Amino acid sequence: MNVLIDTLNTYVGTTIFMAYSGIYKPVNPGKYRGNPTNVIYRSLWERKFMVFCDNNSSIIEWGSEEIIIPYRAPDGKVRRYYPDFYIKVREKDGKIAKYIIEIKPKRQTLPPNESNRKTAAYRNAALTFVKNQAKWSAAREYCEDRQMNFLILTEDHLGV
């Protein structure tokens, strides 16, 4: 998988900031799993990954928020998780591998700093972290049951 990430960093390029949304029009709509006229990105990091998936010849098929994974939220309710991406990749050895990929800021993948426990920002970060952990645990289980891999990509992987 490191080759995929290294290729992503060199292929798509420069600095991109999070928090921008729009509709992506695939150059290779036949590779897209889902409706290629309604591909929505919720950040420029997601758009960067879409461009990578669309143009990389090793990626046979990809989709954005096309898979639904049920999970139990911290409040005890069963909710639905829509991972950012699904990709089917032909690896260097010729084998086909499938991945579910989530794009997140690194700070949301780590527990919040406990020195700020009394602040609203800490409470929000803690809730986000716990929700994400519940989603990602369900995603790992989902992938394991289907011989897939689950990856979380951050700004470090995307080269931003």
Steps between C-alpha positions, in 0.01 A plus 500: 500500500798734553553501123142622455556782751840594355342509154217717633749749643697533178210470258260765624747744649487820695347636817124479538289618791206312656136627505381563147224310322372452149417251228776301334457395137703183439722499191456120493135452600517127419729452801253662738278270705175689540351797317793683333290815456453542877847464654516742794816594686478656845858623514783575263683206654219273377512667159874438483440132568223490235738638238755238605245214475363623169840532332703218654512197271552265798157593634250286314187627675416764758203657671432781744255448788346206313527248786283505814631344822271479803668579834401554860559865594617605848137589583407133447302556182573312179602747232632488144859578404584597142879462461659754271630255237496148367780403261594185314873495420721283283815470710853469361490121535183493285267413789176692547446668837198692626515786747262718692665834564415781737660845459537686830716768659759329718372681809168309467682165502669568836349537848462865598754665730378435854657816639203692353227275647286785631451671164218462248762440231629201696150357543430539125835343408440213743153433357635511143780260594262251667255514207782447251635205700153336494471554124849374429457193717188410299688569175788271600253223581314559173827481305625193683176315414548587130879456459543876465731750670406810694731804488482843655691758298603829659681808376825306553397241238350752260807724506310813600 
